[in-house]
Amino acid sequence: MSKAVPTIGLDGLYIEDAIQDDSFTGVVPIYAQPEPEKAPELPEDEEIEDEPDVSEEPEQPREIIGYIVGIPLPTGLYHPRFDLLAWDAYQDAVLEAQSDYVDAMHDWQESYAEGVEQGEQPIYTLPTIPDNLWVEGLTPEEIAELTKPGEQTEVEKLKFENEALKKLIEDKDRENKNALFEIYSILLGGE
């Protein structure tokens, strides 16, 4: 199975969704595609060697152009931004927890080998993922600008006028019915 996961730019801002396997988690870099190298053109009269002397150049590091994020995008954000610094801090906490566990397990096993009572076996506890990895990428002023009511369009103005006319007609109709009721009451009751 597969699922849609967000992709972000280097600034952490949401770009679009990408399809990944259901088991995908974490944050993975997206690399720029290297430019294909053109083969050198040889003059027609030269023979091609069977084994060209190609000196291998060291591979250039590929450029990171964004990230695929396996952490679900919360609703309610106007322009979501993934906090890469908070993610890196979480990854550091995970590495520290792993290191602490390995050290504790090593000490526990050494005390067992020496015949000393070592107590309970250490248990690895994964740090909890911060809940603020996705944040709002817009300032409050930008959000206010986006959400402020704009000028009414012609259609909206006509709808408003139409509703006002309907209300006026209903009111006049009610007044006419009341007047007719009074007339009938006078005629029938003799008042």
HELIX and SHEET records of a PDB file:
HELIX    1   1 LEU A   84  ALA A  113  1                                  30    
HELIX    2   2 PRO A  140  THR A  147  1                                   8    
HELIX    3   3 GLU A  154  GLY A  189  1                                  36    
SHEET    1   A 4 TYR A  14  ASP A  21  0                                        
SHEET    2   A 4 SER A   2  ILE A   8 -1                                        
SHEET    3   A 4 ILE A  64  VAL A  69 -1                                        
SHEET    4   A 4 VAL A  27  TYR A  31 -1                                        
SHEET    1   B 2 PRO A  80  PHE A  82  0                                        
SHEET    2   B 2 TRP A 134  GLU A 136 -1                                        
END                                                                             
